[in-house]
């Protein structure tokens, strides 16, 4: 059985359509199901409208006092669930309910622990979002993957609000989400070894009003920080930063020292110093930053494989570092200042674009595969 939680707050305009479409799709697929509507005291008849369909579409309604948040509503709904599969879908029809079938089938037909509806795999996408909205959404996704790279790097859409998971993956796990992104909590705390992603088209809201505001964005940031502390990734970030700082000092110092030995010629000095610093960072991250992780996982390749992947990921930043350092020095800049500028820009490039890829090198715990909508 699949138990799908539908968290609601003032969704009277759409709740019955969501229930009908979800129930019809699941029933036609042959999947035994229940729909658990968790309402935060909407006051607009949302809960009553859901109850009207309770017999026809196997609906159960949980009423909560006050507006306690979407993510906690999902957790409370799962506590009532009877299925071996647990799902969630928004009530605003921005998630096509029919995709629930593809998600359930993806789990039934594989050994996956979690099936995520993704906007960012082949076949997925969004409706005609304006540029600013795309930037905000993409920025939030990248921020999550950067703050929690060891947990989120295996999924393309960690912000997704529609997914299905094996109930066993969170059995006995204390979920304590904050805000509205429950998938972050599941990925960070759940026993998730294999993920399958199913593409979907995110639709525009046609009824009701968005519930997102400054408070929700603040809760999102606080949730990321809480998870970073709880999962040990804050500690890893501190160690990663310290290793990077020592590598930067080594890079700059080597350039200055070797340039003195070479009589001022730096054409070969800068690339050598950058490469030595890369090796230094890799070895100390291997030995210190990710030591605990390496003891707790299997797979991910040996040290030679990790070093090769690390070199490839860091190559763009290293090239920028070399070009900028040589360019500034050729224009008469003080060598130490030129080297520092190169190192800083190299670090910015890696922090902005490469953190999830770099951290994934050290034994990614999760594996990800694609599941098409054709699984319906």
N, C-alpha and C positions, 0 to 999 in steps of 0.2 A: 504493500500500500504506500502511496505517496500522500504526505500531509503538507498542504501548501498554505502558508500563512500570508494573509493579506492585511497589512497594517493600515489603519485608516484614521484620518482626522478631517472631518468636513468633506467627505467624498460622496455625498448623496447623489450628485449628478451622474456618477459613473459606476458606483459599486455594483449595481445589478447587472450591468453589461459585463463587467469583469467576471463576476460569478458565472453568468450564463456562458460566456465564451470559454472560460477555464474549464468549467464542468463539462460542457459539450465536447471539447477537444479531448479531455482525459477519458471520458466515457467511451467515445468512439475509438480510442486507441486500445481499449480493453484494460486499461490500468485502473485498479481499484484506488479510490481516492477519497480525501476529505479536504474541505476548504475551511480554514480557521481564520475568521475575521476578528482582528483585535482592534477595538475602537477606543480611542482616547477621549471619551465623553464629548463627542462631536457637537451634539445639541442641534444638529440639522436633520436628524432622522436617518443617518447612515446606518446605525446598528439595527434599527427597526426594518429598514429596507432589506438588509442582509437576511434578517430572520424570516422575512416573507418567503425566501427561497430555500429555507433550511431543509425541507423535506425533498424538494425536487432535485437539489444539487448537493446534498450531503454537506450542508453548511453548519458550522458551529460558531457561535459568537461569544467573544469574551469582551466584557465592558470594563474599562479601567477608569478610575477617577482621576481627572486632571489630564494635562498634556504631558506625558512622561517620555516621549521620544520614540521615533520609528524603530531604532535598533533594539531597544528594550522590549518593544511590543513584539518584535519577531521572536526574541528569546522566550518571552512569556507564552507565545503561541506554540512554540516548539515543545515547551514543557507539557502542554496538553495533548500533543500529537500522538497518534497511535501508529504511524507509518514507519517502515524501515527506511524510507526516503523522506527527507525534509526539504521543503522548498520555500521560496519567498518570491512574491511579485508585488509591485506597486499597484495601487488601486486607481491610478489616474489614466490608464490605458496607453501610457508611453511605452510600456513593455507589451508586445503582442502576446496575449495569453497562450496562443497556440504553440509557442516555443517551449512551453512546459513539457510537452510530449517529447520533443527532441532531446531536452535535457534529461528527462527520465530514461528514455531509451539509451542515451549515451552511457548512463551509469549501468543499466541492465546488461548492456552488450559489451562491457569492458570491466576491467578491474579498478576503475577510477573511484576515488573517494569523493570527488567534487566535480560537478559540471557547471560551467559558468557561461551565461549568455554574454557574448562579447561584441562590442562595436568595432573592435580593432583587429579582427581577423578577416581573411578573405570572405566576402559575402556579407560582412557586417557594415554598419555605418550609422550615420545620423541623418535626420531630415535637414532642411535648409537652415542650419544654424548660422547666425551672424558671426563675424570674425572674432569679436570680443568674447562671445560665449565659448567658441572653440578654444581660444587661448586659455580661458579660465579652467575649462574642463581638462584640457591637456596638461596645464600646469599643475592642477590638483593631482592628476594621475601620476605625473612624473615626481612630484613631491613625495607621494606615498611610497613609490618604488625606491626613492632615494633614501628616505628616512628608515624604511624597513626593507632593505634590499635582500637580505637573506630569506625573508619570508614572502615577499611579493614579486620577486624577479621572474618567477615561473608563470605568471599570468599576465595577459596583455591588458586586461580591463579590471584592475582591482577595485574600481569604483562602481562596478556593476551592481544593480539592485535586484537582479533576477538570477537565481541559481538554485541548484538542487544538490544535496549532498547525502552521503550515507549517514544515517543516524548514529552508527557506531563511531564515526569520525569525531563526534563531539560528546559521546557518552562519558559521563563523569568529569567533563571539562567545565570549569567555572567560567562562563562567559559574562563579562561585565562591560558591555559596550557603552560608548558615549556618543550621542548625536544620532546620525542617520545612516552611517555606512557600516552595516553589519558584516559585510564580506571581509573587511579588514580584520575584524575580530576573529572570524572563522579561520582565515588564513594564518593569522599570527598565533592563535592558541590551539587550533584544532590539530588532529592527527591526519594531516593531509600529505599523502605521498605521491599521488597521481591525479592530475587535473586534466579534464577534457574541456575544450572550449567550443561553443556552438555559436555561429554568427547570427546576429539579428539586427534589424533596422530600428533604431530608437526614434519613436514618433513624437511629434509635437503634442503638447497638451491642448485639448480642444474644449475641455470642461473644467470648471473649478479654477482655483488659483494656486500658484506655486507656494509651498510652505518654507522655501529657503530664504534665509535672511542673514544678517550679520551674526546673530546668535549661533546659527547652524554652522557657519564657517568657523567661528571660534571654537565650537565643540569639536569640529573635525581636526583642527590643529592640536587641541588638547588630547584628543583620542590618539593621534599619532605619537605624541610625546609619551603618553601613558603606556602604550604598547612597546615603544622603544625601551622604556625603563623595565617593564615587566618581562620582556623576552631576552634581555641582556644585550640588545643591539646598541643601546646607548653606551655601554662599556666598550663594545667593539668599535663604535665610532670614535671614542676618545683615543683608543689605542691606534686606530687607523690614522687619525690626525697627527698623533705624536710621531708615528713612523714616517708619515709624509713630511713632517717638519724636519726631522733629522735628515731625510733624503734631500730636501731642499738645501739645507746647510752644506751637506756633502757635495752636492752638485756645484754650488757657487764656489766653495772652497777649492775643489779640484780644478775648476776652470782657472782660478787665480794662480794656484800653485803650479799647475802644468804649463800655463802660459809663461810664467817666470822661467821655468826650466827650458822651455822651447824658445826663449829669446824673444817673446812677444808674439810669435806666430800662433794663431788660435784656430785655424781652419780645421785641423784634425782634433784639437783639444776639446772643443765644445761637444762634438758628437760622442767622444769617448767618455767625457764626464757625465753626460746625460744618460748614456747606457749603464755606466757604473751605478748611478743613482737609482735607475730603474731596477737593477739587480738587487741593490741594497733594500729598496722598498719591498720587493717581492719576497726576499728571504726573511725579512723581519715580520712581514704580515703572515707568512707561512708559519713562522716560529712563535709569534706572540699573538697577533690580532685574532687569527682564526685557529689557534691551537686547540681550544676546547671543541670547536666544531669538527675539526679533523679527527678528533678522538671519538666523536659520537656518530659519525656517518661512515658509510661504505660507498665506494664508487667515486666518481668525479675525476678519475685519472690520477696518475702519479705526479711527482714533482716536475718532471720534464714536460709532461702534457700541460700542467698548469702554467709553467713558465712560458711556454709557447703561446698559449692563449692570452696570457697577461701582456706579453710583448705586442701581440696583434691589437689588442684593445687600446693599449697606451700609445701606439705608434703615432696617431694624428697629433696628440698633444706634444709628444717628443719632437716631432718635425717642426711644429710651431715654435717650440722652445728654441731649437737650434737656429731656425731662420731669424727669429727676433733677436736673439743674442748676437749672432754674427752681423746682422744688419745694423743694430745700434752701435756695436763696436766699430764697424767700418765707417760710421758717420762721426766717430770721435768721442762717443760716450764712454764714460769711465767703465772699465771692464766689469767691476763688481756690480755696478748699477745695471748694466746690460744683462748680466747673468741673472740678477734678481728679477728683472722684468720678464725674462724668458721663463723662469721657474714659476712665477706668479700666474702668467697666462696659461702655462701648461696645467697648473693646478685648477684654474677656473674651468678650462675645457673638460677636464676629467670629472670635476664635481658637477658640472652642468649637464653633461651628456653620458658619462661612462660609469657612474657609480654602480647601477644595477648589474651591468655587464661585468665589471671588475669583481664585485663581491660574489657573483654567481660562479666564478672560477673555482672558489674554494668549496668543492663538494656540494653542488645544488641538491637539496633534499628532495625536491619535487620534480616530477617529469610532467610534461604537458603534451597533449595531442589534440588534434582537431576532430570535431564531430559535426558533420553537415546537417542542415535542416532536413535533408532527405531521410534522416533517421526517423522522422515522424511516421 
